[in-house]
Amino acid sequence: MNQGKLDVVNGEMSRVNIDILGISELKWTGMGHFIPDDYHIFYCEQENHRRNGVAIIVNKRVANSVLGYNPKNDRIISIRLLGKPINVTVIQVYAPTTGADDEEIEDFYVSLQQLVDAIPKKDTIVIMGDWNVKVGSKSVTGITGNFGLEDRNEAGDKLLDFCQNNSMFITNTCFQQPKRRLYTWTSSNGQYKNQIDCILCSQRWRSSIQLAKTRRDADCGSDHELLIAKFQMKLKTKSKTARSARYNLTNISHKYAVEVKNRFDGLDLIDREPEELWSKVRDIIKDKANKNIPNTKTPKKVKWLAADTLKVAEERRNAKGSGDKERFSRLNAEFQWRARRDKEKHINGQCQQIEDNNQKGKTRHLFKKIDEIKRTFHAKIGTIKDKQGRDLMEKEDIKKR
């Protein structure tokens, strides 16, 4: 998923009113989390190869309830939310296809089971993603409803066994919908449609799931439909730790220097313990800085997708909703072309700013802009392991470690 598509996805989340979104087959590299605009993205990929990959995107409201996350591997990631009365663990998966080796499929389910076993017993568990299975139209008591599609395959049996062992049910087989709101994937030629994506939930919270269906009106150029589930739950906002001030050191006033000097001149340096003296010096510097030096404001990330490109994305969504496959394909290709054009234009604009700063002798701005272009993106890593090698995902546990 490139930056242009990510902007479209975030726009669709806002338009469709999605709080938590899972993404499979992301095809990035590395792992971590970052915050573009008002969304928080947690992801896990292979280190050097753009294949597989999973991510969970949450909006600003839900982000305030995130206790931590666990990037298990390039097929499994989870986040834990502070809930009321109990916490919620959300897992996003990308299962191997039916053509994968048996060992790869087995490794996936072993890793997933290890993650589930490590979740506190009282947590509600939601597992969503591309399972690459067909669970079939025949209901299984406690696990599937009457609204699955097609015949169950071997991969479907594997998923049902997992649900049975972990007391989970498949939400999107439990609500009667038109067939167009049940299938989740369409082949490129439009001939084949299957229900291969699923949202699982703990059976004891079955009554909290109010709806599960696909939203065909949502689009980001994928061959999968957006599968949603409406989950009635209450989240609590976790207590926030105060952030250290980041001062704008390019704008230090003369008044600050004078006031600090005056306070330092009045310090009693005789018979003072080093720790006591250091605390006094620190307090003087912080007090005068808070009064006289403005904080640095983090600039918002520049949106480089042009308005006409976003308009094409909207037209593509409408073409998909109307079933006009030929127009959808044409608009999809046009969007990709325009997105590449916009990114090239954005980079050229930055290079022009560098040239202008060089000609005007603005050395500070020159090297700052060069650093912005050269800088390699590094997401924050939010997990470590304890002494037993177990993943720690919550901030308080990480601090204690």
RADA-V807179 format. One record per residue. SS is DSSP state (~ for helix, > for strand, _ for the rest). PHI is phi as a letter, one per 40 degrees, with the letter a starting at -180 (999 if undefined). PSI is psi in whole degrees, -180 to 180 (999 if undefined). Layout:
ss	phi	psi
SS	PHI	PSI
SS	PHI	PSI
//
This chain:
ss	phi	psi
_	999	121
_	c	175
~	c	-38
~	c	-45
~	c	-36
~	c	-41
~	c	-40
~	c	-43
~	c	-46
~	c	-37
~	c	-40
~	c	-37
~	d	-44
~	c	-43
~	c	-41
~	c	-8
_	g	55
_	c	128
_	c	-41
>	b	125
>	b	131
>	b	143
>	b	133
>	b	157
_	f	56
_	c	-40
_	g	43
_	b	-164
_	b	151
_	g	-165
>	a	162
>	i	-157
>	a	152
>	a	170
>	b	94
>	c	119
_	f	-126
_	c	17
>	b	148
>	b	130
>	b	125
>	b	128
>	a	161
>	a	128
_	b	174
_	c	153
_	c	-41
_	b	-3
_	b	135
_	c	76
_	a	156
_	f	-137
_	g	138
>	b	154
>	a	154
>	b	127
>	b	131
>	b	149
>	c	177
~	c	-38
~	c	-48
~	c	-34
~	d	-30
_	c	-10
_	b	0
>	c	118
>	c	-31
>	i	178
>	a	159
>	b	102
>	c	87
>	c	-54
>	a	-170
_	c	4
_	b	-8
>	a	130
>	a	151
>	b	154
>	b	153
>	b	131
>	b	142
_	c	108
>	b	173
>	b	113
_	c	-15
_	b	163
_	c	162
>	b	130
>	b	124
>	b	127
>	b	135
>	b	134
>	b	158
>	b	97
_	c	153
_	c	152
_	c	168
_	c	-19
_	c	-2
_	c	161
_	c	148
~	d	-36
~	c	-39
~	c	-41
~	c	-43
~	c	-41
~	c	-38
~	c	-49
~	c	-32
~	c	-45
~	c	-41
~	c	-41
~	c	-39
~	c	-41
~	c	-45
~	c	-41
~	c	-27
~	c	-8
_	c	136
_	d	137
_	d	-30
_	c	-13
_	c	144
>	c	137
>	b	130
>	b	126
>	b	123
>	b	160
>	i	-171
>	c	104
_	c	-12
_	f	47
_	b	166
_	b	113
_	c	-12
_	g	170
_	c	-11
_	c	125
_	c	149
>	b	121
_	d	125
_	g	-11
_	b	-51
>	b	155
_	c	-158
_	c	8
_	b	37
_	c	176
_	b	152
_	g	-163
_	c	147
_	c	139
_	b	-178
~	c	-38
~	c	-34
~	c	-40
~	c	-39
~	c	-43
~	c	-40
~	c	-39
~	c	-41
~	c	-44
~	c	-42
~	c	-44
~	c	-22
~	b	13
_	f	55
>	b	159
>	b	159
>	c	107
~	c	-40
~	c	13
~	b	4
_	b	0
_	b	128
_	c	124
_	a	159
_	d	151
~	d	-33
~	c	-17
~	b	8
_	b	-39
_	c	147
_	b	-6
>	a	142
>	b	133
_	c	162
_	c	-30
_	c	-1
_	g	3
_	c	-29
_	b	134
>	b	129
>	b	164
_	b	81
_	b	-9
>	b	142
>	a	151
>	b	118
>	b	151
>	a	152
>	d	135
~	c	-33
~	c	-11
~	b	25
~	d	-39
~	c	-14
~	c	-17
>	c	113
>	c	-20
>	a	146
>	a	125
>	a	172
>	c	153
>	b	96
_	c	-16
_	c	-9
_	c	143
_	a	140
_	a	19
_	g	14
_	c	158
_	c	1
>	b	149
_	c	154
>	c	116
>	c	124
>	b	154
>	b	134
>	c	115
>	b	118
_	c	110
_	a	158
>	b	132
>	b	147
_	b	146
_	c	124
_	c	153
_	c	138
_	c	139
_	c	140
_	c	133
_	c	142
_	c	140
_	c	141
_	b	109
>	c	148
_	c	94
~	c	-9
~	c	-3
~	b	48
_	c	121
_	c	156
~	c	-32
~	c	-39
~	c	-48
~	c	-41
~	c	-46
~	c	-39
~	c	-43
~	c	-43
~	c	-41
~	c	-39
~	c	-39
~	c	-29
_	c	2
_	c	139
_	c	109
_	c	-4
_	c	133
_	f	40
_	b	135
_	c	143
~	d	-41
~	c	-41
~	c	-42
~	c	-41
~	c	-43
~	c	-40
~	c	-45
~	c	-45
~	d	-45
~	c	-38
~	c	-47
~	c	-45
~	c	-42
~	c	-48
~	c	-32
~	c	-43
~	c	-31
~	c	-27
~	b	-14
_	b	123
_	c	152
>	c	153
_	c	130
_	c	125
_	c	118
_	c	144
_	c	146
_	c	136
_	c	131
_	c	115
_	c	-8
_	c	125
_	c	161
~	c	-38
~	c	-30
~	c	-43
~	c	-32
~	c	-40
~	c	-40
~	c	-39
~	c	-42
~	c	-37
~	c	-42
~	c	-43
~	c	-38
~	c	-39
~	c	-44
~	c	-33
~	c	-7
_	g	14
_	c	87
~	c	-40
~	c	-45
~	c	-39
~	c	-45
~	c	-42
~	c	-44
~	c	-33
~	c	-44
~	c	-39
~	c	-40
~	c	-44
~	c	-42
~	c	-46
~	c	-39
~	c	-42
~	c	-40
~	c	-45
~	c	-40
~	c	-41
~	c	-41
~	c	-40
~	c	-45
~	c	-42
~	c	-37
~	c	-40
~	c	-39
~	c	-37
~	c	-38
~	c	-39
~	c	-45
~	c	-42
~	c	-44
~	c	-36
~	c	-44
~	c	-32
_	c	0
_	g	22
_	c	80
~	c	-44
~	c	-49
~	c	-34
~	d	-53
~	c	-28
~	c	-43
~	c	-38
~	c	-42
~	c	-38
~	c	-42
~	c	-40
~	c	-25
_	c	128
_	c	134
_	c	130
_	b	116
_	c	156
>	c	141
_	b	126
_	b	19
_	b	150
>	b	176
>	b	150
_	c	-173
_	c	-26
_	c	2
_	g	10
_	c	145
>	c	132
>	b	124
_	b	-18
>	c	142
~	d	-40
~	c	-41
~	c	-39
~	c	-40
~	c	-42
~	c	-33
_	c	999
//
